[in-house]
Each structure stands twice: as structure tokens, then as C-alpha cells.
Amino acid sequence: MIERIKLALAKTGVSVYQISETKEESVELFFIRKSLDMRRRKAVKKASVTVYREFSEGEKRYLGSSSTVLQDSLTDEEIEKQIASAWYAASFVKNLYYELPEGERKESVHASSGLADKELAESAQIYAKALFAEDTEEDVFLNSTEVFLKRTWHRIVNSRGIDVSYVNERASGEFVVQCIGEQDVETYVDFAYHDLETEALRRKVRAALEQTRARASAVQAPPAGNYRVILSGDYVPTLLSYYVDRAGTAYVYQKYSNYEVGCKVQGEEVCGDAINLTLKATVPYSGEGIALEDRELVKDGSLQLLHGGIRFAYYLGVEPTGHYDGLTAKAGTVSLEEMKQQPYLHVVNFSDFQMDSFSGHFGGEIRLAYWFDGEKVVPVTGGSINGSILDVQKNLTFSKELQTEKDFEGPMAVCMEGISVAGSEE
């Protein structure tokens, strides 16, 4: 398909371009309770083409760009038509000039993974078995489950010599836990792993079952006030995404962030745990064909680099690192059990938790939390938390326990002081 696209590019007069071709095979399993309701296999091949058009207005030099997705079933004429349309659209995009990365053709590599040497159907069955291993109760159970295993072949080619390719696997899915108790409630949970993380998935299912049972008995919101708040699971990397985003070249160039290498991201005085973050290469190459490797982003609260793709790195005059999906964080200094020795509100499920990387504000509506008033632990629901990472970052405490969650490896929980909670009036 790439050769057909190159021919169409030449006919259209496009000399600067990038082609990203993918071929994906997948196995999908759909369960109702523990019964397999449907099995599906898919194979999809497509290519994304970005064309670049250089032009000037006065003394300003621009590089416009536009992208289009091409299906393998298209005729040569249809491919040419879509590329011509993208080429025309690129003339209206006034990005300041930058240069695409240079490279050469390299041998294809297979991303390291415990899924690499297994058939997709076999891996799907392994994950399904792990999911249902924890589903042993009568009052709380997996209502429906979906398991997806994908193997994808990637090839990235540009007009400056880059020609790289790799293969990777990914397991993902979702399940709904239902509890028929004082209330009939459901909890939606999704998951994604690059490796054979069956134990991590079992822990996730077990936690979801326990939390759904607790949610069924929760009937009140926590009293309004300021709390020591503990967040765990997905909400830890969501909170840390503030620092990842602020260190991005796009944020820095556009003045959304004042980060620079060497700056103290938590401020000069850190009383809690200093943040340590590493960008993790979950695939060998970025979408622009830049070779990825694990890179230390924050060390003991000090920023080690700015990261991002070619365009904004070019503007800032820094090395383009490529875009990363994976993140690792260093374990903290206390256990989750130690965090719970004082009164706390441990939020384990929000209806929607958000971290605003522009303002530093975070918050969300509470679906389930455990409130410890110093004497007893009570499951609560309703109300919301609101805070600013800028107010609490010097006193963050991370757990010793670690988690593997989607594209994150790091502390299971984080504790913050003085968080405002809107709740019930006692």
C-alpha cells in the first residue's frame, strides 16, 4: 500500500510527507455473566498520510499540513483524490516552518512483551480466566465482560529517509460489576496492558467486587469540610499527568507552562515525597518515527527534560523525544495502611475525575469513598472534592505499594492534606 501511496503523492506534486501504515489483527470475546456470548476476529489494514506544504507570506515562512486516512480497499484514483484534497487543505494551515525528522530504513522490531509468543486467542482465554477467577460470590458478580487482544504491525515512512517498523500487542477490555443488595448498583471498569498482567487484572476485579458491594450499602455523602484525601488506582496517574503535560514542548512553547530544565516542579520546599517520574517507552518508535527509550522526566522534584514531537521541539531548539504513552513513578515512603492511621476520606470511585493541566485544579463527583472519622470506617457516596495541585504538591505522600495500571507503573495511592469536600450538612 505504501508504494501505491508514494506514486499518488508524486502525481499530486507532494514532496514532503509522512505515511503511517498499520495492519491490525484482533480477537474479541463478549461474555454475559460467565457465558461466552460472542467471539469475533477482525483484520484491518489502513494508512494515515500527512502532507506538508511550504509557503511564505512576507518574511514569514510556514509549513502547512493536513492528514487523511486511506483504506486498503481504495482504488489508485480514490487515493489520489484524497491526497489532492489534503494537499489543498494544507495551504490554509499557517504553522511556522519546521523540519521533519531525518532517518534511514531499519529492520523491523517486535516490542518486548509476554504476549508476543502467544496466539491472540490463547492470550484472550488467559485473560478471561483471570477475570472470572475472582467472580465467586452470589450477591456481587461480573454482569458483562469484554476482552480484546490486538496485534498490530506498524510502518512509518517519511520523505526525509525514515522507514521504521515494529509489531506490538495489547490486551484491553471492560467489565461491569453488579451487586444486588440494599441497592441494585453497577460499576463499570476498563483495563489495558502491554504484557501478560493477569495478577494485576485479578486484583482489579477483586477490588471492583468489594467496592461495588460497599457502594450498594452506601446511602449518605460525607459531611462537608476539609479532609485528608487518599486517591488510588487510576486517579494517581491522572493527578501526575499535570507534571507530564506541563513538561511538554507544546505547553512550554505556547506559554501555558513556565517549566524549564532544572526547575523544581513542586516548589523549592518539599515536605512530603519528592516526585520521580520516567517516561516509559511502551513501543519502539513514536508516531513520527523517532526512536523511543525510557527517559527520566523528574528526579527528586527537579525537571530533567522537556518532551514532545518534532514541531514544538524545533521551535524551542531542543531534542525531539517523541510522544510517550507510558509513565513510571517511584514508590513512596509509607504504606497504605499507615496512611489510614489518621482520619481520612479514601475515594476509590468518581463519576468523573479530572485534572486540569492548565490551572492545576482537580476534582470530581464521588461515587464511592471510605470515610474514617477516627473511630469507624463508613462507605459514603455523593458530594465532590475540589483542590489545586499547586496548594498540595509540597506535601504529597505516595504509598510504598505499587500498581500496574494501563500505561502506568507506580504508587498504588497518594495522600493529600486539606482538600475541600462538598458533602452533607451534619
Secondary structure, 3 states (H helix, E strand, C coil): CHHHHHHHHHHHCCCEEEEEEEEEEEEEEEEECCEEEEEEEEEEEEEEEEEEEEEEECCEEEEEEEEEEEECCCCHHHHHHHHHHHHHHHCCCCCECCCCCCCCECCCEECCCCCCCCCHHHHHHHHHHHHHHCCCCCCEEEEEEEEEEEEEEEEEEECCCCEEEEEEEEEEEEEEEEEECCCEEEEEEEEEECCCCHHHHHHHHHHHHHHHHHHHHCCCCCECEEEEEEEECCHHHHHHHHHHHHCEHHHHHCCCCCCCCCCECCCCCCCCCCCCEEEECCCCECCCCCECCCEEEEECCEECCCECCHHHHHHHCCCCCCCCCEEEECCCCECHHHHCCCCEEEEEEEEEEEECCCCCEEEEEEEEEEEECCCCEEEECCCEEEEEHHHHHHHCEEECCEEEECCEEEECEEEEEEEEEECECC
